[in-house]
Amino acid sequence: MNFSQKYEKELSYIDSFWDKVTVKPKRRDKITNLVLKRAEKQTHKNILHIPNSFIVPNQSKFTHIFYWDSYFMFQGLIGTKREWIVKSMVENFIFLYKKYGVVPNFNSPGATNRSQPPFLSSMILDAYKGFIREQDKRHVIKKILSEVREDPDAWLRRVAKTAEKEYFHVWMDPGKLFHHSVPNIPLNRYGDRDVGYAHSSELESGWDFTSRFYNRCDEFLPIDLNTYLYKYECDFAEIRKFLKEPRKEWLSRARQRREQINKYMWNEKKGFFFDYSYVQKKQSSFLSLAGFTPLWAGLATKKQARKMVKMLPNFETNFGLLITAKESLPPKIDFSQIPSKYRTAVQKLMDPKQWDYPHIWPPLEYLTIAGLLRYGYTTEASRIMKKSLKAHSKIFNEYGTFFEKIDGVRGDVAKSFHYPNQGGFGWTNAIFYKYVEILDSL
């Protein structure tokens, strides 16, 4: 089956969508000005200047440059005529770090007190490998050079040096500005410089909000964060190899983190990775797609991968992969045992949240698919991708757009939570495109 032909209408929409959400500070055409005006209206001009072209997730609520959204949107741009913007976006993140000491959640003054799931090293390698891979495509090279006039290796050396500083200053947190480290365990947590750590660290996790952390995100060492940092360390080693520089330190750091993740987060009996509560000194039992991220990063052993694949039925529906397992939702409470004045507050804490069952969120589904493919589980990955394409295509044909998340039980648009359900949508479009590309190549 040719998936590109089957989903030609959807792919055409996705291709046209990028023009609507691309902001070009150097040449502000009508489309750019429209996006900027919407952004300024939405945020009361609450935007931090960035020097290079960038993409935003959609044209309504999310009109800033968002950190982890960008990595997933890149997956739909790599190998296309728009790949030039990957390098441009990396430059923006480097600029933001140098100016504010953090790669913020998004480019707004109110977001400089927190970051988001760290993908900077992955973005750098995507940009560098894209430059090398596309050397014969003059339109790509011309566009890249118009944005960043620099030799590829010199560029890689420069931005990687800044990314390493971000790793040490923000995530290793020697100055204890971001509260990312904990005593006695060489792993990391989400946190930031706000006072209410549980709430604000959950914002930084990108999972805003979820039952996964039991409203105590600051008390957990998350499996996904530590996997992303393991990927950082492996990426820095790979970059050093490209540049013919010593990489022993980064290989050692990656090995040590892998050992600690296996010690605290791998559950041999259940065959899965879990978050770890450093306060209660025990593993969480909450099942989420974050537990599959070690496959994406290549952290899991082949034996672990075989066990992890057996966990897919906890998440798989006719429409893709649920973000969390139904069995992990908070249990019903007997409110007769709780004084009436506390019932509303307790109910609010226990209610399902948007990063819970029954929702499908494309980013974590994509990381799971990429991990399955990395370990050779092509049949499972293909089955899930086909379900996902079918579900999103049905919704697109009914509503004329793609959505940030969908209901994974009904196969329809998800309900709104603390903001209206967003259409557009950057990472969903990109991952739809990527699934088509993968399935056609298979």
Wavefront OBJ file of the C-alpha trace (Angstrom):
o trace
v 0.000 0.000 0.000
v 1.209 3.497 -0.839
v 0.364 5.545 2.244
v 1.382 8.835 0.633
v -1.347 8.372 -1.967
v -3.903 7.136 0.539
v -3.454 10.209 2.721
v -2.734 12.718 -0.048
v -5.363 15.201 1.158
v -4.078 15.114 4.734
v -0.468 15.533 3.619
v -1.419 18.484 1.427
v -3.039 20.171 4.424
v 0.040 19.506 6.553
v 2.357 20.922 3.905
v 0.332 24.139 3.650
v 0.051 24.401 7.438
v 3.777 25.085 7.931
v 3.566 28.356 5.996
v 0.848 29.544 8.374
v 2.938 28.982 11.506
v 6.374 30.016 10.257
v 7.572 33.357 11.610
v 10.409 35.068 9.726
v 11.756 38.054 11.657
v 14.054 39.068 8.795
v 11.288 39.337 6.194
v 7.881 39.849 7.708
v 5.350 39.056 5.048
v 1.583 39.130 5.511
v 1.440 35.628 6.979
v 4.224 36.395 9.444
v 2.582 39.613 10.581
v -0.717 37.808 11.062
v 0.910 35.239 13.347
v 2.775 37.934 15.271
v -0.331 40.064 15.741
v -2.214 37.055 17.078
v 0.673 36.274 19.386
v 0.806 39.828 20.692
v -2.957 39.940 21.208
v -2.868 36.610 23.028
v -0.002 37.528 25.344
v -0.233 41.332 25.568
v 3.123 41.597 23.758
v 4.573 39.248 26.342
v 7.147 37.831 23.910
v 10.913 37.501 24.224
v 12.724 38.513 21.063
v 14.526 35.737 19.173
v 16.732 36.498 16.178
v 15.975 33.747 13.654
v 12.998 32.242 11.876
v 10.867 29.844 13.909
v 7.695 27.787 13.890
v 4.868 27.824 16.404
v 2.479 24.933 17.183
v -0.708 26.624 15.966
v -2.338 29.966 15.181
v -4.560 30.407 18.224
v -3.247 29.630 21.710
v 0.296 28.397 21.046
v 1.892 31.287 19.166
v 5.318 31.229 20.844
v 8.320 29.034 20.143
v 7.870 26.006 22.447
v 10.852 23.918 23.491
v 9.820 20.269 23.295
v 7.062 20.866 20.726
v 9.814 21.960 18.360
v 11.638 18.628 18.453
v 8.492 16.753 17.425
v 7.595 19.286 14.736
v 11.100 18.790 13.314
v 10.254 15.146 12.635
v 7.806 16.307 9.965
v 10.259 18.786 8.432
v 13.441 16.710 8.182
v 14.099 15.717 4.592
v 11.703 18.336 3.199
v 12.314 21.735 1.618
v 11.600 23.278 5.032
v 14.420 21.470 6.835
v 16.426 24.698 6.906
v 14.323 25.917 9.847
v 15.651 23.150 12.135
v 19.047 24.821 12.261
v 17.435 28.234 12.598
v 15.405 27.026 15.579
v 18.486 25.557 17.272
v 20.097 28.987 16.963
v 17.081 30.499 18.707
v 17.363 28.067 21.612
v 21.093 28.775 21.890
v 20.309 32.500 21.918
v 17.693 32.074 24.655
v 20.058 30.056 26.833
v 22.875 32.567 26.497
v 20.598 35.470 27.351
v 18.443 33.940 30.104
v 20.499 31.029 31.454
v 17.841 28.495 30.510
v 16.063 27.172 27.434
v 12.618 28.305 28.568
v 9.320 26.496 28.244
v 8.455 29.138 25.610
v 9.762 32.583 24.689
v 7.921 34.658 27.249
v 9.248 36.422 30.370
v 6.858 34.368 32.497
v 8.443 31.113 31.285
v 12.108 31.868 32.002
v 11.807 30.264 35.433
v 11.401 26.794 33.944
v 12.498 24.691 31.003
v 10.756 21.717 29.369
v 11.737 18.107 28.583
v 15.302 18.542 27.240
v 15.733 17.745 23.550
v 18.397 20.297 22.607
v 21.119 17.757 21.822
v 18.722 15.761 19.632
v 17.790 18.935 17.744
v 21.457 19.793 17.217
v 22.191 16.368 15.764
v 19.087 16.512 13.567
v 20.288 19.845 12.160
v 23.884 18.695 11.663
v 22.990 15.361 10.064
v 20.461 17.128 7.878
v 23.125 19.475 6.605
v 25.443 16.567 5.787
v 22.672 14.435 4.273
v 21.278 17.209 2.099
v 24.519 18.530 0.640
v 23.354 17.850 -2.908
v 20.068 19.703 -2.443
v 21.047 23.267 -3.228
v 17.771 24.864 -2.174
v 18.193 23.439 1.336
v 21.829 24.466 1.611
v 21.138 27.952 0.278
v 18.389 28.460 2.840
v 20.503 27.114 5.710
v 23.421 29.350 4.789
v 21.137 32.378 4.512
v 20.143 31.797 8.145
v 23.473 30.637 9.585
v 26.626 31.344 7.579
v 29.061 28.845 9.041
v 30.965 25.669 8.270
v 28.956 22.644 9.533
v 31.682 21.358 11.878
v 32.382 24.827 13.230
v 28.656 25.297 13.789
v 28.373 21.922 15.523
v 31.325 22.703 17.808
v 29.910 26.101 18.744
v 26.329 25.094 19.525
v 27.341 21.837 21.250
v 29.608 23.795 23.579
v 26.641 25.928 24.625
v 24.395 22.872 24.958
v 26.943 21.259 27.269
v 26.855 24.386 29.415
v 23.059 24.143 29.522
v 23.345 20.487 30.615
v 25.643 21.360 33.530
v 24.133 24.694 34.574
v 20.433 23.822 34.297
v 20.047 20.058 34.614
v 22.978 19.171 36.880
v 22.095 22.379 38.768
v 25.235 22.968 40.877
v 23.881 26.323 42.024
v 20.546 24.775 43.047
v 18.664 27.384 41.035
v 16.305 24.967 39.317
v 15.973 22.200 41.932
v 16.757 19.462 39.406
v 19.047 17.437 41.639
v 18.268 15.524 44.843
v 20.467 14.345 47.733
v 22.250 10.981 47.520
v 20.827 9.821 44.151
v 22.646 10.859 40.938
v 19.414 11.179 38.958
v 17.260 14.224 38.240
v 13.776 15.561 38.786
v 11.660 18.244 37.205
v 11.641 21.525 39.100
v 12.104 25.243 38.661
v 12.546 28.499 40.503
v 8.913 28.918 41.518
v 7.745 28.513 45.106
v 5.089 25.851 44.515
v 7.381 23.128 43.266
v 4.807 20.372 42.806
v 2.707 22.479 40.457
v 5.522 24.240 38.629
v 7.657 21.131 38.193
v 4.667 19.445 36.568
v 4.467 22.385 34.165
v 8.124 21.827 33.319
v 7.528 18.120 32.690
v 5.288 18.970 29.730
v 2.626 16.688 31.251
v 0.468 19.533 32.469
v -1.389 17.979 34.107
v -1.392 14.267 34.953
v -2.290 11.809 37.700
v 1.070 10.147 37.067
v 2.798 12.228 39.750
v -0.036 12.115 42.311
v 0.089 15.948 42.476
v 3.637 15.658 43.843
v 5.790 15.923 40.714
v 8.650 17.453 42.695
v 8.958 14.235 44.758
v 9.663 12.000 41.743
v 12.664 11.133 39.618
v 10.857 10.688 36.277
v 11.916 7.923 33.919
v 11.426 10.123 30.837
v 13.523 13.061 32.108
v 16.403 10.786 33.047
v 16.139 8.990 29.722
v 16.318 12.330 27.903
v 19.420 13.246 29.909
v 20.950 9.860 29.096
v 20.289 10.713 25.437
v 22.009 14.085 26.007
v 25.096 12.309 27.301
v 25.138 9.834 24.406
v 24.596 12.689 21.946
v 27.502 14.690 23.342
v 29.705 11.613 22.982
v 28.550 11.248 19.362
v 29.201 14.926 18.675
v 32.725 14.606 20.091
v 33.245 11.644 17.761
v 32.129 13.701 14.757
v 34.559 16.429 15.774
v 37.363 13.933 16.545
v 37.523 15.106 20.147
v 37.771 13.056 23.396
v 34.430 11.568 24.425
v 35.384 9.415 27.410
v 33.714 11.743 29.942
v 30.351 11.613 28.176
v 30.434 7.861 27.671
v 31.171 7.498 31.381
v 28.310 9.809 32.352
v 25.877 7.906 30.118
v 27.002 4.561 31.541
v 26.587 5.779 35.131
v 23.121 7.201 34.455
v 22.061 3.982 32.758
v 23.168 2.010 35.819
v 21.217 4.303 38.148
v 18.097 4.194 35.991
v 18.196 0.402 36.030
v 18.781 0.392 39.782
v 15.906 2.697 40.706
v 13.446 2.566 37.822
v 13.540 -0.864 36.178
v 11.052 -3.392 37.572
v 12.186 -6.868 36.583
v 8.978 -8.550 37.737
v 6.708 -6.229 35.755
v 9.147 -5.836 32.884
v 8.831 -2.070 32.668
v 10.390 1.237 33.728
v 8.675 3.401 36.361
v 9.181 6.775 38.015
v 10.919 6.673 41.404
v 9.808 8.565 44.509
v 12.984 9.684 46.259
v 10.837 10.911 49.185
v 9.062 7.589 49.816
v 12.095 5.647 48.550
v 10.109 3.370 46.269
v 9.018 2.966 42.662
v 5.734 4.314 41.467
v 3.340 1.712 40.090
v 1.808 4.160 37.602
v 1.839 2.883 34.014
v 2.537 5.565 31.401
v 4.122 5.773 27.961
v 7.071 7.494 29.629
v 8.145 3.965 30.567
v 8.858 3.257 26.879
v 11.263 6.171 26.382
v 14.329 3.988 27.206
v 13.637 2.178 23.908
v 13.776 5.466 21.990
v 17.096 6.383 23.604
v 18.636 2.919 23.212
v 19.020 2.611 26.976
v 17.151 -0.702 27.399
v 18.804 -4.072 26.844
v 17.346 -6.466 24.280
v 16.066 -8.611 27.137
v 14.338 -5.623 28.728
v 12.861 -4.650 25.359
v 11.277 -8.115 24.967
v 9.550 -7.681 28.305
v 8.519 -4.098 27.599
v 6.786 -5.010 24.343
v 4.502 -7.298 26.348
v 3.204 -4.162 28.118
v 1.754 -2.670 24.928
v -1.758 -4.145 25.508
v -2.042 -1.875 28.561
v -1.965 1.120 26.229
v -3.069 0.023 22.761
v -6.548 0.772 21.420
v -8.052 0.806 17.949
v -6.762 4.360 17.558
v -3.166 4.242 18.788
v -1.442 4.291 22.176
v -3.042 5.765 25.300
v -0.806 8.082 27.310
v -1.523 6.157 30.535
v -3.125 2.830 31.408
v -6.707 2.792 32.628
v -5.718 0.735 35.655
v -3.470 3.567 36.841
v -6.258 6.127 37.188
v -6.962 7.212 40.760
v -9.526 4.956 42.482
v -12.970 6.203 43.411
v -13.186 7.759 46.850
v -15.841 7.189 49.487
v -16.665 10.835 50.147
v -18.857 9.927 53.090
v -15.616 9.507 55.037
v -14.425 13.032 54.159
v -15.770 16.222 55.791
v -17.971 18.096 53.315
v -15.844 21.255 53.342
v -12.905 19.291 51.878
v -14.798 17.243 49.290
v -14.584 19.704 46.385
v -10.827 20.149 46.790
v -10.210 16.416 47.113
v -12.407 15.668 44.096
v -10.450 18.189 42.023
v -7.186 16.494 42.971
v -8.519 13.073 42.054
v -10.269 13.974 38.795
v -8.656 12.636 35.582
v -6.434 15.157 33.832
v -5.591 15.780 30.201
v -2.335 13.762 30.286
v -4.254 10.716 31.525
v -6.329 7.876 30.096
v -8.245 7.974 27.760
v -6.108 10.389 25.733
v -3.617 9.785 22.970
v -0.791 12.324 22.821
v 1.273 12.061 19.603
v 4.710 12.950 21.112
v 4.944 10.034 23.542
v 3.296 7.707 21.068
v 5.936 8.683 18.515
v 8.827 8.080 20.936
v 7.374 4.642 21.640
v 7.079 3.860 17.925
v 10.645 5.043 17.305
v 11.817 2.832 20.161
v 9.990 -0.228 18.854
v 11.559 0.290 15.429
v 14.994 0.764 16.971
v 14.773 -2.646 18.629
v 13.360 -4.399 15.572
v 9.687 -4.626 16.574
v 8.494 -3.574 13.130
v 5.224 -5.533 13.221
v 4.063 -3.888 16.432
v 5.170 -0.422 15.327
v 3.485 -0.742 11.920
v 0.222 -1.942 13.460
v 0.058 1.042 15.809
v 1.055 3.587 13.157
v -1.678 2.347 10.830
v -4.255 2.682 13.608
v -3.045 6.175 14.401
v -3.158 7.361 10.791
v -6.664 5.989 10.351
v -7.896 7.677 13.552
v -6.375 11.095 12.837
v -7.496 10.936 9.207
v -11.098 10.292 10.290
v -10.985 13.273 12.648
v -9.350 15.463 9.988
v -12.029 14.624 7.446
v -14.742 15.470 9.957
v -13.284 18.662 11.436
v -10.879 19.867 8.747
v -7.891 19.962 11.072
v -5.674 17.860 13.341
v -5.749 18.177 17.126
v -3.175 18.410 19.896
v -4.541 15.223 21.472
v -7.449 12.863 20.800
v -9.707 10.558 22.790
v -8.114 7.138 22.457
v -11.209 5.160 23.429
v -13.774 6.893 21.214
v -11.359 7.768 18.406
v -12.656 11.331 18.364
v -11.730 14.827 19.523
v -10.841 14.940 23.208
v -12.714 17.181 25.603
v -11.176 20.404 26.875
v -9.473 20.666 30.244
v -7.768 23.799 31.612
v -7.714 25.277 28.104
v -9.783 24.551 24.971
v -8.699 21.565 22.898
v -6.310 22.932 20.274
v -6.519 22.372 16.542
v -3.788 22.872 14.021
v -1.566 21.225 15.209
v 2.226 21.200 14.938
v 3.330 17.973 16.545
v 0.295 15.969 15.412
v 0.802 17.070 11.800
v 4.509 16.291 11.909
v 4.043 12.847 13.395
v 1.262 12.003 10.951
v 3.682 12.896 8.140
v 6.446 10.878 9.789
v 4.294 7.767 10.147
v 3.403 7.934 6.445
v 7.090 8.271 5.573
v 8.077 5.317 7.789
v 5.302 3.042 6.563
v 6.096 3.807 2.912
v 9.753 3.016 3.553
v 8.818 -0.281 5.223
l 1 2 3 4 5 6 7 8 9 10 11 12 13 14 15 16 17 18 19 20 21 22 23 24 25 26 27 28 29 30 31 32 33 34 35 36 37 38 39 40 41 42 43 44 45 46 47 48 49 50 51 52 53 54 55 56 57 58 59 60 61 62 63 64 65 66 67 68 69 70 71 72 73 74 75 76 77 78 79 80 81 82 83 84 85 86 87 88 89 90 91 92 93 94 95 96 97 98 99 100 101 102 103 104 105 106 107 108 109 110 111 112 113 114 115 116 117 118 119 120 121 122 123 124 125 126 127 128 129 130 131 132 133 134 135 136 137 138 139 140 141 142 143 144 145 146 147 148 149 150 151 152 153 154 155 156 157 158 159 160 161 162 163 164 165 166 167 168 169 170 171 172 173 174 175 176 177 178 179 180 181 182 183 184 185 186 187 188 189 190 191 192 193 194 195 196 197 198 199 200 201 202 203 204 205 206 207 208 209 210 211 212 213 214 215 216 217 218 219 220 221 222 223 224 225 226 227 228 229 230 231 232 233 234 235 236 237 238 239 240 241 242 243 244 245 246 247 248 249 250 251 252 253 254 255 256 257 258 259 260 261 262 263 264 265 266 267 268 269 270 271 272 273 274 275 276 277 278 279 280 281 282 283 284 285 286 287 288 289 290 291 292 293 294 295 296 297 298 299 300 301 302 303 304 305 306 307 308 309 310 311 312 313 314 315 316 317 318 319 320 321 322 323 324 325 326 327 328 329 330 331 332 333 334 335 336 337 338 339 340 341 342 343 344 345 346 347 348 349 350 351 352 353 354 355 356 357 358 359 360 361 362 363 364 365 366 367 368 369 370 371 372 373 374 375 376 377 378 379 380 381 382 383 384 385 386 387 388 389 390 391 392 393 394 395 396 397 398 399 400 401 402 403 404 405 406 407 408 409 410 411 412 413 414 415 416 417 418 419 420 421 422 423 424 425 426 427 428 429 430 431 432 433 434 435 436 437 438 439 440 441 442
